């Protein structure tokens, strides 16, 4: 795999980073919506997804 792609996937920046983030958001949307559907929240509440900065520690 291309080294630039691997590095940019970890800390996205520039045009390639924007494309990577767009793709990540699209691929994670279904799971995120499913997860949130199991929470008891009010309409005006905000949910913060802090993610995970290390794949091997998630």
C-alpha positions in Angstrom: 0.0 0.0 0.0 1.2 3.5 -0.7 3.1 5.0 2.3 1.5 8.5 1.8 -2.0 6.9 1.9 -1.2 5.1 5.2 0.3 8.2 6.8 -2.6 10.4 5.6 -5.2 7.9 6.9 -3.8 8.4 10.4 -3.5 12.2 10.3 -5.5 13.4 7.2 -4.4 16.7 5.6 -4.6 18.3 2.2 -6.7 17.1 -0.8 -5.9 13.4 -0.2 -6.8 13.8 3.5 -10.2 15.4 2.6 -10.9 12.5 0.3 -9.9 10.0 3.0 -12.1 11.7 5.6 -15.1 11.8 3.2 -14.7 8.1 2.6 -14.4 7.3 6.3 -17.5 9.3 7.1 -19.5 7.5 4.4 -18.3 4.1 5.5 -18.9 4.7 9.2 -22.3 6.4 8.8 -24.5 3.3 8.9 -22.8 1.9 12.1 -22.9 5.4 13.8 -26.6 5.8 13.1 -27.3 2.2 14.4 -25.3 2.9 17.5 -27.0 6.2 18.3 -30.4 4.6 17.7 -29.8 2.5 20.9 -29.2 5.6 23.1 -31.9 7.3 25.1 -31.4 10.9 24.2 -33.5 14.1 23.9 -33.8 16.0 20.6 -31.6 18.9 21.8 -28.8 16.7 23.2 -25.4 16.6 21.4 -23.3 13.4 21.2 -19.6 13.8 21.0 -17.7 10.9 19.3 -14.1 11.2 20.4 -12.9 8.2 18.4 -9.7 6.4 19.0 -6.2 7.6 18.0 -4.6 4.2 18.0 -6.0 1.3 16.0 -4.2 -1.3 18.2 -5.7 0.2 21.4 -9.3 0.5 20.3 
